[in-house]
Amino acid sequence: MTPISELVAEFRVAAAAHSMTVHGPVTPAAAPRTVADLTRDRAAGGTVARPIADPVLDELGVTAALGDLGAFSARVSDWFDALAQAAVGVTGVDLAIAETATLIIRTDSDRPRGTHIVPTRHVAVLPVGAIVADLGEALAAVQRSGMPSNLSWVSGPSRTADLEMRPTIGVHGPISVDVILVDTETRR
Amino acid sequence: MSHGLVTPGTTIGERAAAAIADPGLQRALRNLDTRRYTARAVADGMPERKDRAAAIRRETLGDLEGWVKRASTALSGAGAQVHRAATPDDVNRIVIGIAQRAGATRVIKSKSMATEEVDLVEALGAAGIRAIETDLGEYIVQVADERPSHMITPAIHKTVDQIAELLSRVSGEALPADHEAITEWARARLREEFLLGDLGVTGANFVTADTGTIVIVTNEGNADLCTLIPRVHIAVVPVEKVIPRLSDLADLLPVLTRSATGQDISNYLTMVTGPRRAGEVDGPEELHVVFLDHGRLALVGTEYEDMLACIRCGACLNVCPVFRRISGHAYDAVYTGPMGKILTPLLSATGEEGRELPAASTLCGACAEACPVEIPLVDLLVRLRADLRTSGPVGQRASARRSTAPGELNVTPISSGGRRPGEGMATAANATPLQFGRRRSRPWSYWAAVWSTPRGYRVSARVTARAASLIAGRRAPDAGSGAAAGRAAAVRWSSRAWFGTRGWSASRDLPLPSVRGFRDRWRNRKAEGW
């Protein structure tokens, strides 16, 4: 099995190639503060969307920290309108691929589809133990845990090359993707 | 249905000439250069994955109907409603029916060649349902009332100046010819559509038969948005998109994205398994999958079935010396470039669409070499040329069956039937000398003797050029004179068929000889500024 440190190193290289910004790894204790500071910075006064509940964010205490920022979830009545106005969407990530710096985001009743794709920026919190080596391992892990109604695989910001093949960012979804790595002992 | 062509004309020859004479188009096409070596990177960088991808794409072909049934069972099990459409009209009828039952009036679409194939947006429009393409390139060609010219980058035929001018008309204010500014404007414009859409229509890159999952590859993230807000999601899926297993994606996805754009994975990847589940707050309440046949199942078991392995990566377009000069609109078809030249006539129910396309090839083999799933495109082109000599749909003919008995009408493949790219081509490395009959006959011996000396070759070239221009009745403009050279530099043999050669000449062009041949031009290369 590949040591986690190697997976993190590989993830870092791939993320840079995919125009994603990687922070940390930070300790679990420092995670709420780091996420809140970065989110506040990225939101620049705008609103913040979060999942209703998320195993990664809840366990690290990030959900509570986001609450202090006034982050809203799909519990609000006008979820889509609020989401469309949001500056940042924060998600936890419980499966990622080192080779391609891919974040695999599962939908369930607590984790709506729209949290990461609609707001202007995406901030993702990734425990290093959730990183697997490659696509094959990720697909096996996805299938083992049962197919959700929606899986969104994120490997960079919303991008197009439809204008003279010159890449531009932010055509529909996030204009930036920040990944905060958190040092965790356990592997998925 | 009619769409505007940036390169008008009634034949591919005329449209190609218009393309070559269009400096704006030629400038825009240069942008394809960045995609020229993506296929090579796949062949060199992941040969095992490529071979496995090719094998996976063949796995379903033995029993395509069975695999579609298996996928349908899995899709239904996940809560999707599965529909089967034999024809493009069937797809449109089914989609319009679903839209009307759901009371949907605003459709948001992500890019899908299948919906282009059936002209879904036009059909919806005729039924009073407004459909908006959300992929930026598709949106641009929709505003221009054109077809995509390239399946991966639909607006590759336009420069940013042309796009700015076009979208300024929609915006009502002058947009600068700036990539970032146009992207930002499109984001705001299409956001309005996303929020109002009540029906999302997508294609699918793959549908897995084991988990019933619809897999959609985008960089823009627009498939995520099309399957987020609308109450209903319809995926239009050609039958050959079914793959056996979710785990097959480990080979198929990297091969697809690397071939298409050189990326190791696309920025977004959407996997839909059934509609919104109990307790979920977004996503479609209804999910429909419309499997499109349109002649595909009839290709199974024929000499053309390899074409069903195609994953629509566009690699064959990017390397094609013809496509790179004439662009997609010259083909006047939904599918363009090398794969389009084959698929268009194969999908034609009457055998009339795209009849002339297989001839628009140099048979250089770059496409077959680029194909990541190892479709022998050159062999198929040669076969099609032969099969199109007679009228009617090609796919269903006895001659196209793999089990053709010796002596029946069928062309002998150039190669000995090998299916790996490269092998089908008469390259210097693997070509066997052409054999005319058992023994070289006398005329060929004379020809060989003449061409064995430089002087003999020069004289024969001059005589041939003179003879050909006599037959044609005129000469082509100087090959060196740029745009003029592209203009109708060929005549149809059919109008000049002499000595009972009509059978051979009916489908072939006689290129006019240049005023000055290569040797003349080479001698004067300094003066011409080579």
Interface residues (C-beta under 8 A of the other chain):
Chain A: A14 H18 I52 A74 W79 F80 D81 A84 I97 E99 T100 T102 T107 D108 S109 P112 R113 G114 I117 V118 D134 L135 G136 L139 A140 V142 Q143 M147 P148 S149 N150 L151 S152 W153 V154 S155 G156 P157 S158 R159 T160 A161 D162 L163 E164 M165 R166 T168 I169 G170 V171 H172 G173 P174
Chain B: A28 N31 L32 T34 R35 A78 T134 D135 L136 G137 I140 T153 P154 A155 I156 T159 V160 I163 H179 E180 I182 T183 E184 A186 R187 L190 R191 F194 L195 T211 G212 T213 N219 E220 G221 N222 D224 L225 T227 L228 I229 L246 S247 L249 A250 L253 P254 T261 D264 I265 S266 N267 Y268 L269 T270 M271 V272 T273 G274 P275 R276 R277 A278 G279 E280 V281 D282 G283
